[in-house]
Amino acid sequence: MADVHSKEVRSYNMSQIKGKNTKPEILVRKFLFSHGFRFRIHVKNLPGSPDVVLPKYKTVIFIHGCFWHGHQSCKYFTIPKTRTEWWISKININNANDRKAIDKLSEQSWKVITIWECELKSNSIEGTFEKLVNVIKYNA
């Protein structure tokens, strides 16, 4: 199925999608800061430029959008009906890049945490943050 938008409209729409400082990232950063964690953001010299880096705990956090990173069995991940093959390829490339970054970080002894966008919804955010603190502090 062909795209429903013109090339110009599609280009504009895609240009409006943020890759950094998204609402889920800001939620996690505010939580961490309010609980005494100090961190750096988008560290370019680490594989995958993690969204949050906690050097004291040798921990990195990736905050993934369910759609963009193909969160399986998630209601927020559906493959678009237009340009399906292109989207599948795009999401597969994102997944491959994620795996490479996680492998490289693990080889460098970094603890890697991935938080999915759906885990930050109101019905699960409290549990997500509780688990996050336990993993950072106690490796639980």
N, C-alpha and C positions, 0 to 999 in steps of 0.2 A: 504494500500500500504506500502511495506517495505521501510526502509530507503535506500537512494541511495548511502550513504557513509558507509565505514566500521566503526566499533565501535571506532577504534583509530583515524580516520580522523574526525569523528563527535566530539569526545572528544577534539581534538585539536582545531577545529573550535569554539566550545562553550567556551573553555578556553580563547580565544582571545577577547571575548565580555566583554567590561568594564561595571562595575556597578557604578563606581564613576568617577568624573572628566571627564564626557563625553563632547563632543563638545557643545550640547545644554546647559549643566550646565555652562560651561565656558563662553558662550555667555551671559547668564543671569547675572553671577557674574561680568563680565567686565562692563556690562551696569550699574548694581547697584552701583559698586564702583565708576565709572566715574560720577555718579550723586549724590555722597556724602553719600551713604548708607554704613554703616559698618555692617558686619555680621559675623557669624560663619558658618562653613560647616559641614555636616554629624554629627550632634550632637547625640551621641549614647544614652544619657540618656533621650531623648524625644522619644515618640512612633513613630515608622517608620523611625527613623534616618533621619529627613528632609534634603534635599539637601542644603537648605539655611535657616538660622535662623537669623531673625532681632530682637534681644532682645528689643531694644529701642521701637519698634512698636508692640511687642508681636505678631509677625507674622512669620509663617513658609511657605516655598515654596517647593513644590515637582515639579520636572521637569521629566515628564513621557515620555518614548518612546511610540509612538502610537502602535507599534506592541506588546511590552512586557506587556502593561497594557490594551490592548484591546479597543483602542479608537474607539467607535462605529461611523459609518458613515464617517470614515476617509479613504482616499485612501491608506494610509500607513499601514493600518491594514488589513491583509488578513491571513486567517488560512492556514498554509501549507498543501499541498496535501499528504505529507507523515506523518505518525504518528499523524494523525489528532486528535484522542481522547486524546493522551498525551498532545498535545499543548493546546487543549481546557481546559483540566484540569489545566495545568500550568498557563494559563492566568486567569482562574477563581480563582485560589488560590491567584495570585497577586492582583486581584481586591478585594477579601475578606480581604486580609492583608491591602490594601489601606484604605478600609472603616473602619476597626478597628482602624487604626492609626489616621485617621481623626476624628472619634468619640471621641477617648481618648483625642486628642489635643483640640478639641472643649470643652470638659468637663473641661479642665484645662484653659479655656478662651483664647486659642491661636486662632488667625485668620489664617485660612489655605487657601493658594492659590495653585492651580494646574495649571501648564503650560504644554501644550502638545507640543511635538516635532514639529508637523505640524504648530503650531502657531509661530514658530521661523524661518520659511522659509521666503525668501526675500519678497514675496508678502504680508506678514501679520505681519512681525516682528515689524514694527514701531507702529502699532496699539496695538499690544500685550504689548509692553513696555510702551506706554502711559497709557493703562488700568492698568498695573501693578503699576505704580507710584500712580495713583489715588486711587487704592484699598489700597495700603500701607499707604499713607499719610492721605487720607480723607475717607477711608472705603466706597468709591463710587462703 
